[in-house]
Structure formats: structure tokens, C-alpha cells
């Protein structure tokens, strides 16, 4: 379902304010929807590839399985939106609000999420490989089994985040806040953890091979049982030595 510019104008500006837009499977690729009011819009399986959505309000919108590759979502509001299994490859979500959004199984490969708010968001099984997430707010986010390989998370806040089983190989976590985070079973092979705060973090069965981290940092973790230490065998007691 494709729309002309006139049709898009009518849909966005003349539809009843008490009813959300119904645009399931619509082709909006390349459209300019800057600042559009799309609160609660039904956009599941829609094509929004390359669409300009900066500062658009997509709060509680349904974007299930939507295609948003290379879309511009800078400063967009997506609080509580459903992005289950959506593709956002190389999308720009810098400074966007995604608090409490559902991004389970979404593909955010090489997406920009720097300074974005993702507190309480569901990102389990999401692909964030190579994503830029500098100073992103991921407090309490669910990143269970997510792929964060080579992601840039400098100064990101991951306090109390669920990172169980996450793949974070060669991720840049310099100065990241991981206080109280659950990382048991995570893969941190080759990760850069210089300056990261690991106070109260659960590091059971974590793979820290070749990770850049100090014994002093690891001493602040709540548990290191069965963790694989940098260039050392598995850790079997509370002391940290290598």
C-alpha cells in the first residue's frame, strides 16, 4: 500500500485525533514524516526504510516486524512502542526515547543509539552488533541473550540491566555503569572494561578471556563463580588473582 504526498498529508493532518492511524503493511519508505504525530499508530509490517522520522511521536505505536533500515529517528519518541522483530539496520536513533519499548528479537545492527533512553526496554535476543550506544540509558533493560558484539557502550548506563547470556565480545564498555547488572553466562571476550563500574554485578560463568579489566574492578562484583578470567583458568573462589 503506497501513498502520494497528498494522501500522506491527509492521513497525518486530517485523521480524527481520537483514533490511531491504521497503516499496516504500508509503504512509507523514504517519506518525510519529521515531527509527525503517530501516537498509537498501527504500522506493523510497514516499510519505513530510509524514512525521516526525526522528532516524530511514535509512543505506543505498533511497529511489529516493520522495516526501518537507515531510518532517521533522531529525537523520536517511542516510549512503550512495540518493535518486536523489527529491522533497524543502520537506523539513527540518537537521543531517541525508547523507554519501556519492546525491541525483542529486533535487528539493530550498526544502529546509532547514542544518548538514547532505553530504560526498562525489552531487548532480549536483539541484534545490536556494532551499534553505537555512547552514554545510552539502559537502566533495568532486558538484554538477555542479546548480541552486543563490538558495540560501543562508552559511559552507557547498564545499572540493573539483565545481560544474562549476552554476547559482548570486543564491546567497548569503557566507563560504563554496570552496577547490579546480571551478566552471568555473558561473553565478554576481548571487551574493553577500563573504568567500568562493576559494583554488585553478577559475573558468574562470564567469559573474560582477553578482556581489559583490573582485579580491583572485579573485586567489586557480587559473584565470580566459574568465571573465565583474563588469560587464566576459571575462577573458583571469591579472591581475584591472575
Backbone as CSV, one residue per row, in Angstrom:
resi,resn,N_x,N_y,N_z,CA_x,CA_y,CA_z,C_x,C_y,C_z
1,UNK,0.847,-1.177,0.000,0.000,0.000,0.000,0.887,1.232,0.000
2,UNK,0.887,1.987,-1.095,1.715,3.173,-1.230,0.844,4.424,-1.156
3,UNK,1.477,5.548,-0.746,0.742,6.791,-0.583,1.418,7.917,-1.341
4,UNK,0.601,8.815,-1.928,1.133,10.031,-2.523,1.364,11.042,-1.395
5,UNK,2.061,12.122,-1.697,2.296,13.145,-0.684,0.983,13.735,-0.181
6,UNK,0.026,13.917,-1.081,-1.279,14.467,-0.693,-2.000,13.516,0.250
7,UNK,-1.945,12.228,-0.074,-2.595,11.243,0.785,-1.950,11.191,2.158
8,UNK,-0.615,11.282,2.193,0.084,11.290,3.472,-0.290,12.526,4.291
9,UNK,-0.387,13.661,3.635,-0.768,14.884,4.342,-2.151,14.725,4.959
10,UNK,-3.056,14.159,4.177,-4.422,13.952,4.674,-4.439,13.011,5.864
11,UNK,-3.704,11.916,5.744,-3.662,10.937,6.832,-3.095,11.530,8.115
12,UNK,-2.029,12.307,7.972,-1.328,12.805,9.154,-1.979,14.026,9.778
13,UNK,-2.692,14.791,8.982,-3.218,16.049,9.489,-4.732,16.116,9.621
14,UNK,-5.441,15.231,8.947,-6.891,15.316,8.966,-7.581,14.102,9.579
15,UNK,-6.801,13.105,10.026,-7.451,11.949,10.648,-7.940,12.327,12.047
16,UNK,-9.005,11.694,12.533,-9.540,12.014,13.866,-8.489,11.806,14.944
17,UNK,-8.353,12.794,15.824,-7.310,12.740,16.844,-7.554,11.650,17.879
18,UNK,-8.797,11.182,17.980,-9.112,10.168,18.984,-8.928,8.746,18.462
19,UNK,-8.470,8.644,17.203,-8.252,7.310,16.628,-6.850,7.212,16.038
20,UNK,-6.119,6.131,16.345,-4.763,5.991,15.798,-4.789,5.669,14.308
21,UNK,-3.732,6.058,13.638,-3.609,5.742,12.213,-3.483,4.240,12.005
22,UNK,-4.104,3.731,10.955,-4.044,2.315,10.617,-3.277,2.191,9.309
23,UNK,-1.987,1.806,9.409,-1.110,1.772,8.243,-0.362,0.447,8.160
24,UNK,-1.046,-0.639,8.460,-0.439,-1.963,8.421,0.004,-2.299,6.999
25,UNK,1.247,-2.744,6.867,1.861,-3.131,5.585,1.953,-1.964,4.600
26,UNK,1.925,-0.750,5.092,2.030,0.416,4.222,3.468,0.617,3.754
27,UNK,3.621,1.181,2.573,4.938,1.528,2.048,5.163,3.015,2.254
28,UNK,5.934,3.351,3.272,6.254,4.737,3.585,7.755,4.983,3.431
29,UNK,8.401,4.137,2.663,9.851,4.236,2.507,10.238,5.582,1.905
30,UNK,11.225,6.234,2.519,11.727,7.499,2.013,10.847,8.701,2.301
31,UNK,9.716,8.502,2.950,8.803,9.616,3.217,9.390,10.552,4.277
32,UNK,8.974,11.806,4.235,9.386,12.783,5.232,8.276,12.928,6.264
33,UNK,8.459,12.287,7.407,7.471,12.316,8.484,8.052,13.018,9.719
34,UNK,8.919,13.977,9.469,9.546,14.720,10.551,8.496,15.354,11.452
35,UNK,8.594,15.076,12.742,7.685,15.682,13.710,6.254,15.177,13.655
36,UNK,6.011,14.103,12.922,4.636,13.600,12.757,4.083,13.036,14.063
37,UNK,2.766,13.183,14.218,2.071,12.598,15.363,1.589,11.208,14.966
38,UNK,2.304,10.202,15.450,1.976,8.814,15.130,1.738,8.015,16.414
39,UNK,1.238,8.695,17.416,0.962,8.043,18.696,-0.031,6.900,18.494
40,UNK,0.373,5.709,18.913,-0.502,4.553,18.826,-0.763,4.045,17.420
41,UNK,-0.028,4.558,16.435,-0.256,4.157,15.046,-0.014,2.666,14.841
42,UNK,-0.815,2.063,13.945,-0.679,0.651,13.604,0.182,0.555,12.348
43,UNK,1.449,0.242,12.551,2.420,0.231,11.446,3.114,-1.115,11.314
44,UNK,2.499,-2.155,11.812,3.131,-3.472,11.746,3.361,-3.887,10.299
45,UNK,4.542,-4.460,10.054,4.957,-4.963,8.738,5.037,-3.872,7.680
46,UNK,5.068,-2.601,8.104,5.193,-1.499,7.158,6.640,-1.311,6.725
47,UNK,6.803,-0.697,5.561,8.135,-0.410,5.034,8.451,1.058,5.288
48,UNK,9.350,1.295,6.242,9.773,2.648,6.593,11.270,2.823,6.327
49,UNK,11.771,2.088,5.352,13.186,2.152,5.011,13.568,3.555,4.573
50,UNK,14.567,4.124,5.236,15.039,5.453,4.859,14.074,6.576,5.167
51,UNK,13.038,6.316,5.930,12.036,7.343,6.247,12.578,8.337,7.260
52,UNK,12.219,9.611,7.100,12.626,10.663,8.031,11.564,10.775,9.126
53,UNK,11.941,10.330,10.315,11.021,10.331,11.453,11.618,11.091,12.638
54,UNK,12.573,11.970,12.370,13.182,12.703,13.478,12.124,13.549,14.187
55,UNK,12.163,13.500,15.495,11.241,14.200,16.392,9.793,13.745,16.246
56,UNK,9.547,12.662,15.526,8.187,12.128,15.422,7.784,11.476,16.734
57,UNK,6.482,11.481,17.024,5.972,10.860,18.239,5.318,9.533,17.880
58,UNK,6.030,8.444,18.205,5.560,7.084,17.940,5.286,6.341,19.248
59,UNK,4.960,7.097,20.273,4.682,6.482,21.565,3.568,5.449,21.436
60,UNK,3.833,4.269,21.962,2.880,3.159,21.967,2.423,2.738,20.566
61,UNK,3.208,3.100,19.548,2.898,2.655,18.189,3.214,1.168,18.035
62,UNK,2.504,0.510,17.130,2.745,-0.902,16.848,3.565,-1.005,15.570
63,UNK,4.851,-1.356,15.731,5.782,-1.485,14.608,6.291,-2.915,14.510
64,UNK,5.467,-3.843,14.873,5.817,-5.266,14.839,6.270,-5.653,13.434
65,UNK,7.494,-6.165,13.337,8.069,-6.645,12.066,8.179,-5.545,11.005
66,UNK,8.175,-4.279,11.418,8.335,-3.181,10.464,9.786,-3.076,10.007
67,UNK,9.986,-2.495,8.827,11.328,-2.303,8.287,11.694,-0.831,8.391
68,UNK,12.718,-0.565,9.217,13.157,0.803,9.467,14.645,0.965,9.190
69,UNK,15.174,0.164,8.301,16.593,0.248,7.977,16.937,1.650,7.476
70,UNK,18.014,2.203,8.039,18.536,3.523,7.660,17.533,4.654,7.883
71,UNK,16.507,4.419,8.683,15.549,5.479,9.004,16.179,6.498,9.939
72,UNK,15.732,7.748,9.830,16.213,8.820,10.701,15.195,9.023,11.819
73,UNK,15.558,8.553,13.021,14.678,8.634,14.181,15.318,9.474,15.292
74,UNK,16.146,10.417,14.895,16.805,11.277,15.878,15.752,12.024,16.700
75,UNK,15.865,11.922,18.009,14.966,12.572,18.959,13.517,12.110,18.825
76,UNK,13.297,10.983,18.177,11.932,10.451,18.073,11.482,9.916,19.428
77,UNK,10.183,9.930,19.664,9.609,9.417,20.908,8.920,8.087,20.623
78,UNK,9.471,7.019,21.212,8.950,5.670,21.008,8.670,4.978,22.344
79,UNK,8.341,5.752,23.344,8.068,5.173,24.665,6.921,4.162,24.575
80,UNK,7.203,2.946,25.055,6.183,1.911,25.068,5.802,1.358,23.704
81,UNK,6.571,1.705,22.661,6.256,1.216,21.317,6.586,-0.271,21.189
82,UNK,5.880,-0.943,20.277,6.133,-2.356,20.007,6.938,-2.484,18.727
83,UNK,8.215,-2.893,18.865,9.110,-3.078,17.722,9.587,-4.527,17.661
84,UNK,8.730,-5.431,18.059,9.069,-6.851,18.050,9.501,-7.283,16.655
85,UNK,10.693,-7.852,16.568,11.224,-8.401,15.310,11.339,-7.347,14.207
86,UNK,11.378,-6.074,14.562,11.568,-5.025,13.558,13.021,-4.983,13.116
87,UNK,13.272,-4.498,11.907,14.646,-4.328,11.427,14.977,-2.841,11.392
88,UNK,16.064,-2.485,12.073,16.509,-1.098,12.162,18.001,-1.026,11.844
89,UNK,18.421,-1.769,10.838,19.835,-1.811,10.478,20.307,-0.415,10.066
90,UNK,21.360,0.056,10.728,21.959,1.370,10.462,20.975,2.515,10.641
91,UNK,19.921,2.298,11.408,18.992,3.387,11.718,19.640,4.362,12.691
92,UNK,19.224,5.619,12.614,19.760,6.646,13.517,18.722,6.959,14.584
93,UNK,18.992,6.454,15.799,18.088,6.643,16.932,18.755,7.479,18.024
94,UNK,19.698,8.297,17.639,20.395,9.120,18.617,19.418,10.018,19.362
95,UNK,19.550,10.064,20.667,18.733,10.897,21.551,17.245,10.515,21.505
96,UNK,16.931,9.377,20.951,15.534,8.927,20.901,15.096,8.400,22.264
97,UNK,13.784,8.433,22.508,13.215,7.903,23.741,12.557,6.569,23.443
98,UNK,13.147,5.492,23.992,12.639,4.144,23.778,12.366,3.451,25.118
99,UNK,12.150,4.245,26.148,11.891,3.675,27.463,10.679,2.747,27.412
100,UNK,10.846,1.564,27.983,9.788,0.567,28.092,9.278,0.071,26.728
101,UNK,10.046,0.321,25.675,9.667,-0.189,24.356,10.000,-1.677,24.252
102,UNK,9.288,-2.385,23.379,9.546,-3.801,23.141,10.350,-3.945,21.858
103,UNK,11.639,-4.259,22.007,12.542,-4.455,20.868,13.046,-5.884,20.825
104,UNK,12.271,-6.783,21.387,12.664,-8.189,21.409,12.878,-8.711,19.998
105,UNK,14.012,-9.389,19.799,14.359,-10.012,18.517,14.470,-9.010,17.363
106,UNK,14.631,-7.740,17.687,14.819,-6.744,16.633,16.261,-6.747,16.137
107,UNK,16.459,-6.236,14.931,17.794,-6.178,14.339,18.248,-4.729,14.273
108,UNK,19.174,-4.376,15.167,19.704,-3.021,15.262,21.183,-2.986,14.906
109,UNK,21.583,-3.861,13.993,22.983,-3.930,13.596,23.487,-2.567,13.112
110,UNK,24.575,-2.115,13.717,25.243,-0.848,13.364,24.320,0.369,13.505
111,UNK,23.263,0.247,14.278,22.386,1.393,14.520,23.060,2.377,15.469
112,UNK,22.644,3.640,15.402,23.143,4.660,16.315,22.105,4.897,17.404
113,UNK,22.504,4.592,18.653,21.620,4.777,19.796,22.292,5.636,20.870
114,UNK,23.252,6.405,20.451,23.974,7.233,21.421,23.041,8.247,22.077
115,UNK,23.163,8.354,23.400,22.371,9.269,24.217,20.870,8.942,24.206
116,UNK,20.513,7.768,23.705,19.104,7.357,23.694,18.677,6.850,25.060
117,UNK,17.396,6.981,25.348,16.832,6.476,26.595,16.148,5.143,26.328
118,UNK,16.701,4.062,26.926,16.147,2.722,26.754,15.877,2.076,28.119
119,UNK,15.652,2.889,29.114,15.428,2.337,30.451,14.180,1.466,30.466
120,UNK,14.331,0.270,31.006,13.207,-0.654,31.091,12.778,-1.265,29.778
121,UNK,13.533,-1.031,28.708,13.171,-1.587,27.399,13.457,-3.085,27.345
122,UNK,12.704,-3.786,26.507,12.914,-5.222,26.309,13.698,-5.435,25.021
123,UNK,14.947,-5.890,25.166,15.833,-6.120,24.022,16.346,-7.554,24.025
124,UNK,15.574,-8.467,24.590,16.071,-9.838,24.640,16.164,-10.417,23.228
125,UNK,17.276,-11.102,22.982,17.579,-11.718,21.687,17.737,-10.691,20.554
126,UNK,17.852,-9.420,20.878,18.044,-8.401,19.845,19.470,-8.445,19.313
127,UNK,19.632,-8.010,18.070,20.955,-7.940,17.454,21.410,-6.491,17.442
128,UNK,22.377,-6.181,18.310,22.939,-4.842,18.424,24.420,-4.845,18.046
129,UNK,24.805,-5.797,17.214,26.198,-5.920,16.819,26.710,-4.645,16.172
130,UNK,27.810,-4.108,16.718,28.418,-2.913,16.140,27.635,-1.637,16.353
131,UNK,26.597,-1.670,17.183,25.787,-0.476,17.407,26.554,0.565,18.214
132,UNK,26.290,1.836,17.940,26.879,2.920,18.713,25.915,3.335,19.810
133,UNK,26.319,3.145,21.071,25.426,3.388,22.199,26.125,4.221,23.272
134,UNK,26.850,5.220,22.839,27.593,6.067,23.767,26.623,6.795,24.701
135,UNK,26.855,6.652,25.999,26.053,7.295,27.043,24.563,6.968,26.934
136,UNK,24.228,5.825,26.349,22.831,5.402,26.306,22.358,5.007,27.697
137,UNK,21.092,5.254,27.979,20.500,4.909,29.266,19.778,3.579,29.122
138,UNK,20.378,2.516,29.674,19.820,1.165,29.592,19.534,0.621,30.991
139,UNK,19.218,1.501,31.899,18.932,1.068,33.265,17.750,0.099,33.298
140,UNK,17.978,-1.068,33.898,16.914,-2.040,34.041,16.434,-2.658,32.744
141,UNK,17.170,-2.461,31.663,16.757,-3.026,30.369,16.979,-4.528,30.341
142,UNK,16.153,-5.213,29.557,16.289,-6.658,29.377,17.083,-6.918,28.107
143,UNK,18.333,-7.364,28.266,19.214,-7.673,27.140,19.629,-9.140,27.183
144,UNK,18.749,-9.963,27.702,19.013,-11.391,27.825,19.299,-12.001,26.450
145,UNK,20.451,-12.647,26.321,20.860,-13.320,25.084,20.991,-12.360,23.889
146,UNK,21.116,-11.076,24.155,21.276,-10.113,23.062,22.683,-10.168,22.485
147,UNK,22.824,-9.766,21.231,24.135,-9.679,20.593,24.613,-8.236,20.663
148,UNK,25.654,-8.005,21.468,26.266,-6.688,21.605,27.733,-6.734,21.190
149,UNK,28.054,-7.699,20.348,29.426,-7.843,19.905,29.922,-6.583,19.217
150,UNK,31.068,-6.068,19.698,31.726,-4.883,19.140,30.862,-3.623,19.226
151,UNK,29.842,-3.648,20.058,29.042,-2.438,20.279,29.868,-1.418,21.057
152,UNK,29.564,-0.156,20.853,30.272,0.926,21.541,29.350,1.453,22.640
153,UNK,29.682,1.100,23.877,28.857,1.431,25.034,29.616,2.307,26.023
154,UNK,30.478,3.171,25.523,31.248,4.052,26.400,30.327,4.911,27.262
155,UNK,30.548,4.855,28.569,29.789,5.636,29.535,28.282,5.328,29.511
156,UNK,27.904,4.219,28.938,26.493,3.828,28.961,26.092,3.410,30.363
157,UNK,24.826,3.620,30.698,24.317,3.209,31.994,23.556,1.899,31.836
158,UNK,24.133,0.824,32.384,23.533,-0.510,32.326,23.223,-1.014,33.734
159,UNK,23.001,-0.083,34.625,22.710,-0.444,36.011,21.457,-1.319,36.087
160,UNK,21.587,-2.447,36.773,20.500,-3.404,36.983,19.970,-4.012,35.677
161,UNK,20.713,-3.888,34.597,20.287,-4.489,33.333,20.451,-6.003,33.371
162,UNK,19.598,-6.692,32.633,19.672,-8.150,32.512,20.472,-8.476,31.260
163,UNK,21.713,-8.900,31.451,22.620,-9.227,30.345,23.014,-10.701,30.388
164,UNK,22.173,-11.511,30.970,22.473,-12.937,31.072,22.606,-13.552,29.677
165,UNK,23.726,-14.228,29.465,23.950,-14.911,28.204,24.194,-13.993,27.022
166,UNK,24.366,-12.702,27.263,24.586,-11.764,26.161,25.973,-11.962,25.548
167,UNK,26.056,-11.744,24.241,27.348,-11.804,23.541,27.887,-10.387,23.441
168,UNK,28.920,-10.095,24.239,29.501,-8.757,24.276,30.978,-8.802,23.894
169,UNK,31.316,-9.726,23.005,32.721,-9.866,22.647,33.229,-8.577,21.992
170,UNK,34.400,-8.148,22.449,35.089,-6.961,21.936,34.234,-5.693,22.023
171,UNK,33.270,-5.677,22.923,32.470,-4.471,23.126,33.295,-3.417,23.859
172,UNK,33.013,-2.160,23.563,33.686,-1.048,24.235,32.792,-0.590,25.381
173,UNK,33.189,-0.952,26.604,32.419,-0.632,27.802,33.202,0.297,28.728
174,UNK,34.058,1.089,28.160,34.859,1.993,28.980,33.968,2.960,29.744
175,UNK,34.181,3.018,31.063,33.457,3.903,31.970,31.956,3.614,32.006
176,UNK,31.545,2.440,31.558,30.127,2.079,31.628,29.728,1.779,33.071
177,UNK,28.471,2.027,33.388,27.939,1.742,34.719,27.210,0.399,34.665
178,UNK,27.815,-0.627,35.270,27.238,-1.972,35.296,26.883,-2.385,36.725
179,UNK,26.607,-1.402,37.561,26.286,-1.709,38.951,25.020,-2.558,39.041
180,UNK,25.137,-3.674,39.735,23.986,-4.543,39.934,23.500,-5.251,38.692
181,UNK,24.252,-5.179,37.603,23.831,-5.843,36.363,23.986,-7.354,36.480
182,UNK,23.103,-8.074,35.817,23.185,-9.534,35.786,23.868,-9.938,34.485
183,UNK,25.095,-10.421,34.609,25.904,-10.778,33.446,26.232,-12.260,33.419
184,UNK,25.612,-13.056,34.270,26.003,-14.456,34.331,25.844,-15.147,32.979
185,UNK,26.923,-15.832,32.595,26.937,-16.543,31.320,27.232,-15.671,30.120
186,UNK,27.513,-14.385,30.326,27.770,-13.483,29.200,29.170,-13.715,28.623
187,UNK,29.312,-13.381,27.351,30.599,-13.487,26.676,31.222,-12.102,26.557
188,UNK,32.270,-11.853,27.354,32.968,-10.576,27.346,34.397,-10.741,26.816
189,UNK,34.587,-11.718,25.968,35.903,-11.966,25.388,36.424,-10.714,24.678
190,UNK,37.580,-10.252,25.083,38.197,-9.112,24.421,37.513,-7.782,24.679
191,UNK,36.566,-7.730,25.615,35.857,-6.479,25.891,36.761,-5.475,26.598
192,UNK,36.513,-4.210,26.350,37.266,-3.131,26.995,36.422,-2.606,28.158
193,UNK,36.828,-2.963,29.376,36.086,-2.580,30.573,36.855,-1.567,31.422
194,UNK,37.798,-0.879,30.827,38.591,0.083,31.590,37.684,1.171,32.178
195,UNK,37.761,1.330,33.479,36.975,2.356,34.160,35.531,1.988,34.408
196,UNK,35.101,0.809,33.960,33.701,0.409,34.156,33.428,0.116,35.627
197,UNK,32.218,0.432,36.061,31.816,0.191,37.448,31.095,-1.145,37.523
198,UNK,31.705,-2.132,38.184,31.152,-3.482,38.285,30.638,-3.786,39.691
199,UNK,30.388,-2.755,40.460,29.926,-2.951,41.831,28.612,-3.734,41.867
200,UNK,28.638,-4.865,42.554,27.430,-5.671,42.708,27.003,-6.426,41.472
201,UNK,27.815,-6.412,40.415,27.461,-7.125,39.188,27.612,-8.633,39.375
202,UNK,26.704,-9.394,38.786,26.761,-10.860,38.847,27.566,-11.351,37.652
203,UNK,28.777,-11.848,37.914,29.684,-12.289,36.852,29.903,-13.800,36.871
204,UNK,28.930,-14.533,37.358,29.053,-15.986,37.352,29.106,-16.513,35.917
205,UNK,30.076,-17.409,35.685,30.224,-18.090,34.395,30.468,-17.137,33.229
206,UNK,30.930,-15.927,33.533,31.254,-14.968,32.478,32.595,-15.320,31.849
207,UNK,32.695,-15.124,30.536,33.953,-15.348,29.839,34.657,-14.006,29.663
208,UNK,35.753,-13.819,30.415,36.523,-12.576,30.379,37.868,-12.757,29.680
209,UNK,37.988,-13.773,28.867,39.250,-14.005,28.154,39.635,-12.759,27.357
210,UNK,40.876,-12.329,27.525,41.435,-11.186,26.813,40.723,-9.865,27.132
211,UNK,39.838,-9.853,28.112,39.163,-8.605,28.481,40.134,-7.658,29.171
212,UNK,39.923,-6.375,28.962,40.755,-5.350,29.594,40.028,-4.881,30.855
213,UNK,40.390,-5.488,31.995,39.739,-5.205,33.264,40.743,-5.491,34.376
214,UNK,40.616,-4.787,35.493,41.577,-4.950,36.579,41.021,-5.842,37.686
215,UNK,41.903,-6.447,38.479,41.447,-7.211,39.638,40.640,-6.362,40.613
216,UNK,40.997,-5.089,40.731,40.285,-4.196,41.634,38.828,-4.021,41.186
217,UNK,38.612,-3.914,39.889,37.244,-3.800,39.388,36.451,-5.067,39.681
218,UNK,37.057,-6.206,39.390,36.363,-7.482,39.563,36.091,-7.790,41.034
219,UNK,36.909,-7.244,41.908,36.698,-7.482,43.336,35.392,-6.872,43.829
220,UNK,34.847,-5.933,43.062,33.595,-5.284,43.450,32.357,-6.071,42.996
221,UNK,32.559,-7.099,42.165,31.424,-7.891,41.668,30.806,-8.712,42.799
222,UNK,29.518,-9.016,42.673,28.858,-9.801,43.707,29.258,-11.268,43.645
223,UNK,29.575,-11.754,42.451,29.986,-13.153,42.307,30.813,-13.329,41.043
224,UNK,31.850,-14.178,41.177,32.699,-14.529,40.040,32.787,-16.045,39.889
225,UNK,31.855,-16.752,40.467,31.897,-18.212,40.440,31.940,-18.733,39.005
226,UNK,32.919,-19.611,38.751,33.076,-20.270,37.448,33.318,-19.299,36.294
227,UNK,33.745,-18.080,36.603,34.081,-17.129,35.538,35.433,-17.480,34.937
228,UNK,35.583,-17.251,33.647,36.868,-17.428,32.975,37.581,-16.087,32.988
229,UNK,38.692,-16.033,33.717,39.393,-14.776,33.914,40.324,-14.463,32.739
230,UNK,40.739,-13.205,32.619,41.665,-12.847,31.538,42.950,-13.674,31.614
231,UNK,43.179,-14.467,30.577,44.404,-15.273,30.474,44.589,-16.219,31.655
232,UNK,43.469,-16.657,32.247,43.545,-17.554,33.391,42.430,-18.603,33.309
233,UNK,42.576,-19.698,34.046,41.504,-20.679,34.113,40.292,-20.113,34.836
234,UNK,39.254,-20.925,34.941,38.028,-20.492,35.595,38.265,-20.150,37.057
235,UNK,37.546,-19.134,37.509,37.634,-18.691,38.889,36.737,-19.577,39.749
236,UNK,37.289,-20.065,40.853,36.510,-20.991,41.678,36.293,-20.498,43.094
237,UNK,36.842,-19.338,43.474,36.564,-18.775,44.792,36.515,-17.263,44.698
238,UNK,36.259,-16.616,45.832,35.973,-15.182,45.826,37.199,-14.314,45.532
239,UNK,38.403,-14.787,45.818,39.575,-13.948,45.573,39.849,-13.821,44.088
240,UNK,40.411,-12.711,43.697,40.694,-12.450,42.296,42.196,-12.320,42.108
241,UNK,42.786,-13.268,41.384,44.211,-13.226,41.122,44.490,-13.772,39.723
242,UNK,45.417,-13.093,39.024,45.952,-13.676,37.785,47.284,-13.030,37.446
